Amino acid sequence: RNRIPMKLFSHSDYINKALDASWLRNEVIANNISNVDTPNFKSSKVEFEAELKKAMSSDTVQMKQTRSKHINISSSFEPQVVQNEDTTVRMDGNNVDMESEQLNMVKNTIYYNTMVQKISKEFGRLKVAINGGK
């Protein structure tokens, strides 16, 4: 009798979180770009990768709360939107750097597409497992 190893799909939750963070990052970058001419606007960024790395390197077992009366002991982590208050690029108090934002958008698009490819591979593995290796 063949058994599917439990770790076969262990990274799909992380990939889903990464996709969520990338989607949020895209919205934040788009908001920064759309406010490039707004006086005193302060850009924001999404912080996520450090928490993802920490969660993936953790040896602890993560459990999911499946019923409202269960104790939630998951070590969930979410992307955080952080406002950049420290810098001012222009005299009007706006700190949006268009070159930086455009570069971040390109990097985020590549990251998002990479995560989509990874989750597709995870589903491909699931399909192979369901079909008995065929």
Accessible surface in RSA format (square Angstrom, percent):
REM  Atomic radii and reference values for relative SASA: ProtOr
REM  Chains: A
REM  Algorithm: Lee & Richards
REM  Probe-radius: 1.40
REM  Slices: 20
REM RES _ NUM      All-atoms   Total-Side   Main-Chain    Non-polar    All polar
REM                ABS   REL    ABS   REL    ABS   REL    ABS   REL    ABS   REL
RES ARG A   1   252.49 106.0 169.59  86.4  82.91 197.4  78.34 107.1 174.15 105.5
RES ASN A   2   153.38 105.8 123.88 119.7  29.50  71.0  35.50  85.4 117.88 113.9
RES ARG A   3   189.56  79.6 160.46  81.8  29.09  69.3  64.51  88.2 125.04  75.8
RES ILE A   4    88.96  50.6  71.11  53.0  17.85  43.0  72.06  51.9  16.90  45.9
RES PRO A   5    89.75  65.4  76.06  69.3  13.70  49.8  88.53  73.1   1.22   7.6
RES MET A   6   179.04  92.7 156.00 103.2  23.04  54.9 129.50 110.1  49.53  65.6
RES LYS A   7   170.02  82.9 159.48  97.9  10.54  25.1 103.59  93.2  66.43  70.8
RES LEU A   8    55.47  30.9  43.75  31.3  11.71  29.4  50.34  35.4   5.13  13.8
RES PHE A   9    51.68  25.9  44.67  27.7   7.02  18.3  45.87  27.8   5.81  16.6
RES SER A  10    48.82  41.3  30.14  40.2  18.69  43.0  35.95  76.6  12.87  18.0
RES HIS A  11    84.58  46.2  84.17  58.5   0.41   1.1  48.19  49.7  36.39  42.3
RES SER A  12    26.89  22.7  26.89  35.9   0.00   0.0  10.80  23.0  16.09  22.5
RES ASP A  13    79.59  55.7  77.53  77.2   2.06   4.9  23.91  56.3  55.68  55.5
RES TYR A  14    35.20  16.4  34.81  19.8   0.39   1.0  19.91  15.0  15.29  18.9
RES ILE A  15    14.22   8.1  13.45  10.0   0.77   1.8  14.22  10.2   0.00   0.0
RES ASN A  16    69.74  48.1  68.42  66.1   1.32   3.2  21.95  52.8  47.79  46.2
RES LYS A  17    46.11  22.5  45.89  28.2   0.22   0.5  33.74  30.4  12.37  13.2
RES ALA A  18     0.95   0.9   0.95   1.5   0.00   0.0   0.95   1.3   0.00   0.0
RES LEU A  19    27.55  15.3  26.39  18.9   1.15   2.9  26.74  18.8   0.81   2.2
RES ASP A  20    88.58  62.1  82.13  81.7   6.46  15.3  19.64  46.2  68.95  68.8
RES ALA A  21     0.00   0.0   0.00   0.0   0.00   0.0   0.00   0.0   0.00   0.0
RES SER A  22     0.45   0.4   0.12   0.2   0.33   0.8   0.00   0.0   0.45   0.6
RES TRP A  23   148.36  59.5 146.96  71.1   1.41   3.3 134.93  71.9  13.43  21.8
RES LEU A  24    50.29  28.0  49.48  35.4   0.81   2.0  50.10  35.2   0.19   0.5
RES ARG A  25    37.36  15.7  37.36  19.0   0.00   0.0  17.88  24.4  19.48  11.8
RES ASN A  26    55.73  38.4  55.73  53.9   0.00   0.0   7.11  17.1  48.62  47.0
RES GLU A  27    93.71  53.8  85.42  64.6   8.29  19.7  37.84  73.2  55.86  45.6
RES VAL A  28    14.38   9.5  12.23  11.1   2.15   5.2  14.38  12.5   0.00   0.0
RES ILE A  29     7.24   4.1   7.24   5.4   0.00   0.0   7.24   5.2   0.00   0.0
RES ALA A  30    45.20  41.6  39.41  60.8   5.79  13.2  42.44  59.8   2.77   7.3
RES ASN A  31    71.71  49.5  66.94  64.7   4.78  11.5  19.20  46.2  52.52  50.8
RES ASN A  32     0.47   0.3   0.47   0.5   0.00   0.0   0.00   0.0   0.47   0.5
RES ILE A  33    45.99  26.2  43.32  32.3   2.68   6.5  43.32  31.2   2.68   7.3
RES SER A  34    86.81  73.4  49.32  65.8  37.49  86.4  50.13 106.8  36.68  51.4
RES ASN A  35    32.57  22.5  32.51  31.4   0.06   0.2   0.17   0.4  32.40  31.3
RES VAL A  36    32.08  21.1  32.08  29.0   0.00   0.0  32.08  27.9   0.00   0.0
RES ASP A  37   117.28  82.2  99.54  99.1  17.75  42.0  36.21  85.2  81.07  80.9
RES THR A  38    54.98  39.1  52.08  52.8   2.90   6.9  39.88  53.6  15.10  22.8
RES PRO A  39    85.21  62.1  74.27  67.7  10.94  39.8  74.27  61.3  10.94  68.0
RES ASN A  40   105.92  73.0  91.95  88.9  13.97  33.6  25.31  60.9  80.61  77.9
RES PHE A  41    36.08  18.0  29.80  18.5   6.28  16.3  36.08  21.9   0.00   0.0
RES LYS A  42    37.22  18.2  34.68  21.3   2.54   6.0  26.65  24.0  10.57  11.3
RES SER A  43     7.97   6.7   7.97  10.6   0.00   0.0   0.35   0.7   7.62  10.7
RES SER A  44    22.03  18.6  16.23  21.7   5.80  13.4   3.64   7.8  18.39  25.8
RES LYS A  45   114.52  55.9 111.12  68.2   3.40   8.1  62.24  56.0  52.28  55.7
RES VAL A  46    10.00   6.6   0.00   0.0  10.00  24.1   0.00   0.0  10.00  27.1
RES GLU A  47    84.35  48.4  77.34  58.5   7.01  16.7  31.61  61.1  52.73  43.1
RES PHE A  48     5.32   2.7   0.00   0.0   5.32  13.8   1.16   0.7   4.15  11.9
RES GLU A  49    69.77  40.1  66.02  49.9   3.75   8.9  54.42 105.3  15.35  12.5
RES ALA A  50    82.35  75.7  65.58 101.2  16.77  38.2  73.49 103.5   8.86  23.5
RES GLU A  51    75.19  43.2  73.95  55.9   1.24   2.9  27.58  53.3  47.61  38.9
RES LEU A  52    23.37  13.0  23.37  16.7   0.00   0.0  23.37  16.4   0.00   0.0
RES LYS A  53   156.24  76.2 152.05  93.3   4.19  10.0  98.04  88.2  58.21  62.0
RES LYS A  54   132.74  64.8 126.14  77.4   6.59  15.7  86.72  78.1  46.02  49.0
RES ALA A  55    12.56  11.5   5.77   8.9   6.79  15.5  11.77  16.6   0.79   2.1
RES MET A  56    87.01  45.1  59.91  39.6  27.10  64.5  46.76  39.8  40.25  53.3
RES SER A  57    83.51  70.6  54.18  72.3  29.33  67.6  47.77 101.7  35.74  50.1
RES SER A  58    48.03  40.6  22.74  30.3  25.29  58.3  24.84  52.9  23.20  32.5
RES ASP A  59   146.74 102.8 110.32 109.8  36.42  86.1  41.73  98.2 105.00 104.7
RES THR A  60    97.59  69.4  79.48  80.6  18.10  43.1  77.86 104.6  19.73  29.8
RES VAL A  61   119.79  78.8  93.11  84.3  26.68  64.3  98.03  85.2  21.75  59.0
RES GLN A  62    75.67  42.3  46.32  33.9  29.35  69.9  21.88  46.6  53.80  40.8
RES MET A  63   105.09  54.4  96.55  63.9   8.54  20.3  82.85  70.4  22.24  29.5
RES LYS A  64   153.17  74.7 131.54  80.7  21.63  51.5  90.86  81.8  62.31  66.4
RES GLN A  65    67.95  38.0  42.79  31.3  25.16  59.9  13.47  28.7  54.48  41.3
RES THR A  66   104.66  74.4  69.90  70.9  34.76  82.8  65.95  88.6  38.71  58.5
RES ARG A  67   167.24  70.2 159.14  81.1   8.09  19.3  44.41  60.7 122.82  74.4
RES SER A  68   109.88  92.8  73.68  98.3  36.20  83.4  54.97 117.1  54.90  76.9
RES LYS A  69   194.37  94.8 161.42  99.0  32.95  78.4 111.75 100.6  82.62  88.0
RES HIS A  70    89.05  48.7  79.15  55.0   9.89  25.3  54.38  56.0  34.67  40.3
RES ILE A  71   146.41  83.3 128.57  95.8  17.84  43.0 133.85  96.4  12.56  34.1
RES ASN A  72    91.59  63.2  64.23  62.1  27.36  65.9  16.42  39.5  75.17  72.7
RES ILE A  73   105.69  60.1  79.85  59.5  25.84  62.3  86.92  62.6  18.77  50.9
RES SER A  74    40.38  34.1  20.11  26.8  20.27  46.7  13.37  28.5  27.02  37.8
RES SER A  75    61.82  52.2  46.56  62.1  15.26  35.2  53.59 114.1   8.24  11.5
RES SER A  76    77.18  65.2  46.32  61.8  30.85  71.1  23.78  50.6  53.40  74.8
RES PHE A  77    22.21  11.1  15.65   9.7   6.57  17.1  22.21  13.5   0.00   0.0
RES GLU A  78    92.18  52.9  84.68  64.1   7.51  17.9  45.28  87.6  46.90  38.3
RES PRO A  79    20.18  14.7   9.03   8.2  11.15  40.5   9.03   7.5  11.15  69.3
RES GLN A  80   102.77  57.5 101.60  74.3   1.17   2.8  35.76  76.1  67.01  50.8
RES VAL A  81    78.00  51.3  47.61  43.1  30.39  73.2  47.61  41.4  30.39  82.4
RES VAL A  82    54.88  36.1  51.38  46.5   3.50   8.4  54.76  47.6   0.12   0.3
RES GLN A  83    93.84  52.5  74.92  54.8  18.92  45.0  19.33  41.2  74.50  56.5
RES ASN A  84    51.23  35.3  45.30  43.8   5.93  14.3  12.40  29.8  38.83  37.5
RES GLU A  85   105.75  60.7  86.11  65.1  19.63  46.7  47.40  91.7  58.34  47.6
RES ASP A  86   137.64  96.4 100.79 100.3  36.86  87.2  29.48  69.4 108.16 107.9
RES THR A  87    68.75  48.9  64.77  65.7   3.98   9.5  65.09  87.4   3.66   5.5
RES THR A  88    78.91  56.1  46.66  47.3  32.24  76.8  29.18  39.2  49.73  75.2
RES VAL A  89    85.41  56.2  53.31  48.3  32.10  77.3  58.91  51.2  26.49  71.9
RES ARG A  90    75.65  31.8  65.78  33.5   9.87  23.5  57.06  78.0  18.59  11.3
RES MET A  91   201.58 104.4 166.00 109.9  35.58  84.7 134.41 114.3  67.17  89.0
RES ASP A  92    54.90  38.5  38.56  38.4  16.34  38.6  39.31  92.5  15.59  15.5
RES GLY A  93    11.19  13.8   0.00   N/A  11.19  13.8  11.19  30.7   0.00   0.0
RES ASN A  94     0.23   0.2   0.10   0.1   0.13   0.3   0.00   0.0   0.23   0.2
RES ASN A  95     5.97   4.1   0.00   0.0   5.97  14.4   0.00   0.0   5.97   5.8
RES VAL A  96     4.74   3.1   0.00   0.0   4.74  11.4   0.05   0.0   4.69  12.7
RES ASP A  97    65.94  46.2  62.88  62.6   3.07   7.3  15.22  35.8  50.72  50.6
RES MET A  98    64.01  33.1  60.00  39.7   4.01   9.6  60.00  51.0   4.01   5.3
RES GLU A  99   142.08  81.6 135.20 102.3   6.88  16.4  49.04  94.8  93.05  76.0
RES SER A 100    45.68  38.6  39.76  53.1   5.91  13.6  20.23  43.1  25.45  35.7
RES GLU A 101    14.36   8.2  14.36  10.9   0.00   0.0   0.00   0.0  14.36  11.7
RES GLN A 102    94.16  52.7  91.98  67.2   2.18   5.2  29.26  62.3  64.90  49.2
RES LEU A 103   105.14  58.6 100.35  71.8   4.79  12.0 104.20  73.2   0.94   2.5
RES ASN A 104    50.83  35.1  49.05  47.4   1.77   4.3   7.09  17.1  43.74  42.3
RES MET A 105    47.06  24.4  47.06  31.1   0.00   0.0  42.90  36.5   4.17   5.5
RES VAL A 106    85.28  56.1  82.87  75.0   2.41   5.8  85.16  74.0   0.12   0.3
RES LYS A 107   120.33  58.7 114.19  70.1   6.13  14.6  70.48  63.4  49.84  53.1
RES ASN A 108     5.94   4.1   2.99   2.9   2.94   7.1   3.27   7.9   2.67   2.6
RES THR A 109    64.64  46.0  61.30  62.1   3.35   8.0  51.41  69.1  13.23  20.0
RES ILE A 110   110.35  62.8 108.32  80.7   2.03   4.9 109.90  79.1   0.45   1.2
RES TYR A 111    51.94  24.3  48.02  27.3   3.93  10.2  50.59  38.0   1.35   1.7
RES TYR A 112    68.94  32.2  68.94  39.2   0.00   0.0  37.71  28.3  31.23  38.5
RES ASN A 113    76.31  52.6  74.93  72.4   1.38   3.3  20.24  48.7  56.07  54.2
RES THR A 114    52.57  37.4  51.54  52.3   1.03   2.5  34.29  46.1  18.28  27.6
RES MET A 115    21.35  11.1  21.35  14.1   0.00   0.0  17.60  15.0   3.75   5.0
RES VAL A 116    56.74  37.3  56.74  51.4   0.00   0.0  56.74  49.3   0.00   0.0
RES GLN A 117   114.15  63.8 110.25  80.6   3.91   9.3  31.94  68.0  82.22  62.4
RES LYS A 118    97.52  47.6  95.55  58.6   1.97   4.7  40.77  36.7  56.75  60.4
RES ILE A 119    18.05  10.3  18.05  13.5   0.00   0.0  18.05  13.0   0.00   0.0
RES SER A 120    62.73  53.0  51.73  69.0  11.01  25.4  32.60  69.4  30.13  42.2
RES LYS A 121   137.90  67.3 129.82  79.7   8.08  19.2  78.70  70.8  59.20  63.1
RES GLU A 122    12.91   7.4  12.11   9.2   0.80   1.9   3.26   6.3   9.65   7.9
RES PHE A 123   125.56  62.8 121.04  75.0   4.52  11.8 121.48  73.7   4.08  11.7
RES GLY A 124    31.80  39.2   0.00   N/A  31.80  39.2  30.78  84.5   1.02   2.3
RES ARG A 125   110.87  46.6 105.55  53.8   5.32  12.7  29.77  40.7  81.10  49.2
RES LEU A 126    68.29  38.0  68.29  48.9   0.00   0.0  68.29  48.0   0.00   0.0
RES LYS A 127   136.74  66.7 133.52  81.9   3.22   7.7  79.42  71.5  57.32  61.1
RES VAL A 128    75.17  49.5  75.17  68.0   0.00   0.0  75.17  65.3   0.00   0.0
RES ALA A 129    26.46  24.3   3.89   6.0  22.57  51.3  13.18  18.6  13.28  35.2
RES ILE A 130   127.34  72.5  96.46  71.9  30.88  74.4 102.77  74.0  24.57  66.7
RES ASN A 131    68.60  47.3  52.64  50.9  15.96  38.4  16.07  38.7  52.53  50.8
RES GLY A 132    62.35  76.9   0.00   N/A  62.35  76.9  37.85 103.9  24.50  54.9
RES GLY A 133    57.56  71.0   0.00   N/A  57.56  71.0  23.45  64.3  34.12  76.4
RES LYS A 134   196.19  95.7 150.95  92.6  45.24 107.7 127.86 115.1  68.33  72.8
END  Absolute sums over single chains surface
CHAIN  1 A    10100.7       8497.2       1603.5       5814.5       4286.2
END  Absolute sums over all chains
TOTAL         10100.7       8497.2       1603.5       5814.5       4286.2
